[in-house]
Amino acid sequence: MDCAHDIGGRPPDSGYRLVLDAVALPTGVLQANDSGEPGRLFAKTGLLVRAGRAVELTVTTPGVTIGWGSPGPEGTTIRVPACPNPNGWLAFAGGYTVTEPTCVALTVRSNGREQKAEVSVGRRC
């Protein structure tokens, strides 16, 4: 993903949980809507990344893809470089594409560390 795709970050609020002090993921259930592709639903949500931190997110749930940017790549792994931002946070438009409401399992990597995380898409994890 390109740093130029930042749509204006802000510190995460109580609707997000911080993972590896680098990325903020939503804690609520994301609404999964028709994506326009047969058999696919899309849950729109911004990706919040701490400025200056390189982050990699990998989906481990079958049939799920992720994508952020304007337009950005879509796939099972997304890499965000260590982008500068005076506000301390970057935000990227995009979300999760799923075949049915599901609990999306992610592996988040940053600064040589790795942590498992889950995002509720259409149903609670």
Residue, then its C-alpha position, 0 to 999 in steps of 0.5 A: m500500500d502507498c502512504a499517499h492513500d492516507i485519508g487522514g488519521r486520528p487516534p483510535d477511540s473506544g471502538y478500536r483495540l490496539v494490536l502491537d501498538a501499531v494498528a487499531l482494529p474495530t471491536g464491534v460487529l462490522q455490517a456486511n453488505d452486498s458487494g456487487e459480486p455474486g456470493r460476496l459481502f463487503a464490510k467497509t471500515g478504515l484501517l488505522v495505523r500508527a505513523g512510522r510503523a510498518v505493518e503487515l496483516t494476513v487473513t487466515t480465514p478461508g474465503v476472506t480478502i482484505g483491502w485498503g487504499s484508493p484503490g488499494p490492493e486486495g488479497t490475503t496479505i496487506r503491507v503498510p510501510a512506515c508512513p510519516n504523519p504529524n497527527g500520529w495516525l494514518a487511516f486508509a479506506g477499505g475493508y473486508t470481503v467475505t462469503e458469509p458473516t464470519c469471524v475474521a482471523l488475522t495475523v498482525r506483524s510489526n517491528g519483528r513481533e506477531q500477534k493474532a487478532e479477530v474482527s467480527v464481520g456480520r456476526r460477533c466472534 
